[in-house]
């Protein structure tokens, strides 16, 4: 401990000396100054919204940890923050410096293992403190702090012991707008089951086990959360919302608040109605898009004949994503139509397996949907590519706001669901067999049948496709009729 205190004081003295030795030749841009790392300083904006002038090496360590970015100025207005304490990446396992590491808890609540000099620079900037471990409760925050901390130690109880009793909660702090979270809301305080909760029930890196939930915080309210149809609000897909406070809040037209109003958290929904399939009394959401009325869910009707299945043959997947059908079953044809042309039997509004008053969409129906959505969002209504017709952004606007897997790089695969179509990744079965390994793509991809056959190859029909890692909607893909895809019904 004495050695730790000695290192702490030594680093503090070195940084203090370098701070007072910095100077600027005039009142304009600050000139690069020497620091404990011997390099120039940069403006370093953390994900919490705190912006400080730190050494380049210090900021780069934070950037590498995924908790900050280098900006041209602390006055630079950022887009509405989409990060929350739940979404920060894990801390680095070790520091790149050779001087030793310490646990460094920032005012935002994030705790990481950094080099001593890096943490001391954050301490001197007033945005962090050195702690003995990241399991310590978050420090209480000053009302004048620019941090948007979700918790305060003064309102939290210590982690439960083996003799704990009563009701315990996992507290992520007050609710706020979070563009990368399910349902667009971050934060929240959730009851832990049992009177003696274990640490495994609450991610203590981003939340705190407590017997009283935090009710206030430090946020910036930009007004009701709405869809950004014209790309006027920073390219996030949304306008308004209530985010963690940052220094640009007032200048950008926001208001500093302690609690986010409900109107800034709940996205104004597209008007949806419902329809009951009298064959099995299942209720489906429906939505009007342009001049078309679509089911806003995949069909989940189990016919007495034909080939259809739940993903992995589990009913829970049918409940979430709808049922998968081969082409002939979806069309209401004999199984022989999977290997031969049945174009003479296809009607202009072909009912197939859909309820009365509804039909399987044709290629022209799907194309009409895509062109409408594309034109509504500053597109030209054209579909691109020599082989696949697709619109670069239609998938983004038609995919549901949750249910899609993240990409390998961690980017959310969810859409903005501007029109209430709520496309979900139900996966597919390429062979049509019930073998477990023939089912693929749930959570990552969605495929929907069209009535249209491929004229040159009788075993193929057209299908639509959307993918988790792609904002496009692919129109006119060809697939084996014997494979299993989802079905969306269109009103006559």
N, C-alpha and C positions, 0 to 999 in steps of 0.2 A: 504493500500500500504506500510505503514511503517513496519507493521508486516511482510509482504512478504519480504521486503528488509532485515529485521533482520534475518528471517529464512534463506534467501539466503546466507547472509554473514556468519552466524553460520555454515551452512552446508559446505560452501566453506573452512572455517578455519579448520573444522574437517577433511575434505578430504585431505587438504594440509598437515596437521600435519601427517596424516597416510601415506601419500605418501613419505614424507621425513624420516619417521621412518622405512620404508621397507628396507631390505638389503638382499643380497645373499652371501652365504658362499664362493662360488667359481664362476668361469666363466661358469659353465654348466647350467643345468636347474634352472630357478629361483625358489627360495623356497617360499612356501605360506607366504603371508604377511598379517598383520592385516589391516583392513579397517573400514570404517564407519559402516559396518554391523557386524563387529566382526568375519568375516569368512575368508576363504582363497580366493585367486584370481585365476581366470581361463582365458584362452584365449577365447574371445567371438567374433565370426565372424558374422556380421550382413548381411542380405540379400543383402544390397547394395554393399558388398564386403569389407567394412571397418572391420578391425580386431584390437581389443584392449585388453589389460589385465585389466579386471574389476573384481570386487568382485563377488563371486559366486551368492549371492542373487540378485545383479543387473543383471547379465547375465541371471539368471533363470527367472527374470521378463520379460526380452526381449524375451526369449525362449517361455514363456507362451503366450506372445502377438503374437507369430508366426513371429517375425522379425529377429531372430538370432539363432545361434546354438553354442554349446560348441565344440571347436576343440582342438586337442593336441598341436598345434603350429600355430602361425600366418604365418609360412612359408609353412604350409601344402597346396599342390596344390589342389584347389577344382575343381570339374567338371565345364564345362562352365555354367555360371549362367543362370537359366531359370526364374528368377524372374524379374519383372519390377515394377515400381512404381504403375502400375495399379493393380497388382495382390496381393499386400500385404493385409493381413487380417485387419479388422477394429481394432482400438485400444481398450484396455480394458476399461471398464466403470469406474473402480475405481482401486486405488492402493491397494496392499496387506499390505502396511505399514500404520501405524497409524499416521504418521507425517503430512499428508496432501499431496495433489497432485498439479502438475503444468502441463501446456501444454509444451511439449518438442518437438521442431522441429529439426530433424536431417538434416545433410547436404545433405542426399539423397533426401530430400523433404518430407519424411514421417513424420507425426506429430501425437503424441500419448500423452495420459494423464498418466504420471508416478509419482511416489513418488518424492519428492524434492531431496532426496539423490541420487536416481537413475539418475535423469536428471543432477544433478551437476557433477556426475562422468563422464557422457557423455560430459558435457561442458568442464571439465578439460582435457578430452582426445582429445578435439578439433573437435568433430564430431557432436555437437548439440548446440542449444541455447534455453534458456527459452523465450517463447513468451506469450503474453496476451491471445491469442486464436489461434486455428488451422486455422482460416480463414485468418491470416496474410499472405501476399505474401512470397514466399520462399526467404531466404537470398541469397545474391550474393556469389558465390564460388570463392575461391582462385585458381589460376591456378596450384598451387602445392598441392592442396587437393587430398587425395586418394579417395574421394567420387566421384561417377559417377552421380552427380545431373543432372536432365533433364532440369531444368529451372534455370534462374538467374534473381533476382529481378531487376537488372539493365536493362534488356531487356524486362520487362513486364510492362503492363499498369495496373492500379488499377482496381478492379472489377467495372463493369458498374453501374452507378447510374440510377435513374428513368428518367434522361434527356439525357442518352447516345445516341449517334448517330454514324453512320459509320459502318464499318464491324468489327465484333468481332469473336474471335476464342477460342476454347477450346484446350489448348496446353498441351499435355502429354510429350513434349520434343522430341528430335531427334529420328528418327527410329533406331531400333536395333533388333538383333535377340532375340526372346522370344519363348522358346520351348513350353510354355503353352498357347500361344496366337493363335487365329485364323490366319491361313496363316503364322504362325511362325514369325510374325513381331509385335513388341511392339512399343510404342511411337506413335507420329504423332500429327499433328495440324489440327483441323477440324473447318470449319466455322460454326458459330451458326446462325440459321435462324433469321431474323429480325434485326432491328437496335437497339432494346432495349432488349438484352438477359437477361433471368432470371438465377439465380444460379442453378435452377433445371436442366437446359440444359447442365450443365458441372459439372462433379464430382470433386469438388474442393479439395477433400482429396488427389487426385492423379494428378490433372491437374489444370491449371490456366486460368482464363478468361483474354484474352489479345487482343490487337489490332495489335500485331506483333509477329510472330511465332519465336521460338528459332531455330537457324540454326546450332549450334555447341554444342558439349558436350565432355565428357571424356570417351572414349571407348577403348576396346582392340579387335583388328581385328586378327582373326585366319585364315583368308583366305576364299575362296569360300565355301558356305554351301552345303554339300553333304550328302547323305544317308550313314550311317555307317553300311555297310553290314556285316562286320566281328567283330563288337563289339570292335573296337580298340580305341574308343574315349570317354571312361568314362561311357558307358552304357546309354547315352541319346538317341541313335538312329541316331545321326547326328555327322558329323565332320565339322570343320571350324565354321564360323559364326562370328558375331561382337557383343560382349557383353559389359555390363558395366565394367568399368575398375576395376581391383583388383591388389593387390601388386604382385601376381604371374604371371602377364601378360607376361613380357619379358622372365622370366625363362621358361615358358611353350611354348615359340615360337611365342607369339603374338606380335603385334605392337600397340603402343599407338597412337590413332587417335582421331581427334575431330569430324569427320563425318564418318559414316559407309558406305563403298562402296556398290553399288547395288549388286555386285557379292556375297557379304557376307550375303545378306538379302534374296535373291531370290533363292529358292531351284531349282537345275537343274531338270526339269520335265522329267518324263518318256515320250517317244515319243508316242503320241496318234494320231490316224487318226479319220476320221468321216464317218458315213454311213447315208444315207437318206432312211427312210421307205417310199416308194412310195404310200403306202395306205393312209397316212395322211400328208406326207411331213415333218414329224418330223425328226430332225437330232440327231443322237446319237454318242457319242464318243466311240471309240473302242481301244483296246490295245492288244498287243501280249504278252503272258506270257508263256514262254517255247515254246511248239509247238502248243499251243492253242491261238485262237483269240476270245476274249470276248467283249461283250458290256461293256463299262465302266460306264454305267448308268442302272437303272432299267427300264424295258419296261413301256411305257405310251401310249399304244394303247387301244382305246375304241371300243370293238367289238359290233356288232349289236345284237348278241345273247349271252346267257350265263349269269353268275353272276360275275360282277366285280364292283369295286367302288373306288373312292378316299377316303382317310382317312377322317372320319367325313363328307363324302359326299361333301367335299370342293375342288374345282379345284386347289387351291393354294398348297395343299398337293400333288396332282398328279404332279404338276410342279416341286416340290422339290424332291419328293421321288419315283415317278412313281405310277402306278396303282396297286391295289390289286385284285387278281383273286382267285376263287376257283379252285380246281385241274382239274375238268372236263373242265372248260372254258380255262384254261391254255393249256390243252392238245388238245383242239379242239374237245372234245367228247360231247355226249349227257349227260344231267344232271344225268341220271340214273347211270352213271359210278361213281358217288360219293358214291353210296351205294352198288355197285356190282363190281366184277372184270372185267376189260377191258384189261387185259394183252395181249390178243391175237391181239389187235389193235395197240399195241405200236411198233413203228418202231425203228431201231437201231439209227437213227438220226431223232428223232421225231420233226417235224416242229411245231406242235401245233399252238399257237397264235403268234409265232415269224414270222418275215418277211421271204420272200423267200431267201434261202441260209443260213438260221440260224435255230437252233433247241433248244428245251428245254434240258438242260443238264441232263444226267442220274447220278445215284450214282457214276458210274465209272468215269464220266467226272469230277465231283466235287472232287473225291478222287485224281485224277491225278493232279489237280490244287494244292491241299493242299500238296501233297507229293513233288511237284516241289518247292514250296515256302519254305517248311520245310528244304529240302536238301540244298537250296541256303543260308540258314541262320544257318548252322552248326547243323542241325538236322540230324536224321538218316532215315527220310522218313517214319517212322512208325506212325501209328495212334493208340492212346492209349484208354483204358477204356473198361470195360467188356460190357457195354450197349451202350454208345456213343463212336464213334471214333472221336478223336479230336487231334489237335496239339496245344501245349501250347502257341505258339507265332504266328501262322498263322493269327489269327484275327488281331493282332497288325499290321502286314505288309499289310493286305488287306483292312482294314478300312480307310475311308477318313480322311483327316487331320483336318476336322472341320465338325460340324453337329451333333456330338454325345454328349449327356448330360454328365455333370460331375457326379461322384459318390456321395453318401451321405457324404462321408468324404472329398469331394472337389477335388478328383483326376480326371484329364481330362479323358474322355472316348474316345477321338479321337485316331486314329491310325497314323501310319507313311506313309501309302499308298506308299510303296516302288515300287510297280509294276503298279500303275495307275488304279487298279481295282476299287477304290473309293467306297467301300461298304458303304451304307447309312442305317440308322435305320428307315425304313419305317413303322414299327409296323405291326400289324396283326388284323384280326377280327376272333375270335374263333368260331363264330356261322354261319357266312355268311350272317346274317341279316343286315339291314340298320340302326338298332337302334344305337343311339349315344353312349350308354354305352358298346356296343359290340366291339368298336374299342379300342385297347390298344397298348402301347409300342412305339409309335412314339418318336424318339429322343433317345430311350433307347435300342431298339432291332430291329434286321433285320432278316427276314425269307424268304427263297427262295425255290421254288418248285423244285423237281426232278421228272423225268418221272417214277421213280420206285414205284410200289405199295408194300404194306405189304401183303405178300401172305396169312398169317393166318387170317387177318382181312380185309375184302373188303372195309370197310369204311375209311381205313387209307392209307396214302401215305407218302413217305419220304420227308424231307425238311431240308435245312441247316439253321444254326442259329449262329448269333454273337450278343454279348451283350456289353453294354457300359462299365460295370465294369469288363470286362474280356478280356484278350488278346488272348484267345483261339478261334478257329473256330470249332463249333460242327457239326459233319458229321453224317448223318443217323438218325436224330430225326424223330419220327413218329407223324403225325398230322391228324386231321379229314379232309377228302377231301373237305367237305362242307365249311371249313374255308377259309379265304382270306389271301393269302401271296403274296409277290413280285415275279417277274420273271426276271431272267437274261438270255439272249440268247447267245448261243455259235455258232460261225461260223462253217458251215459244213466242 
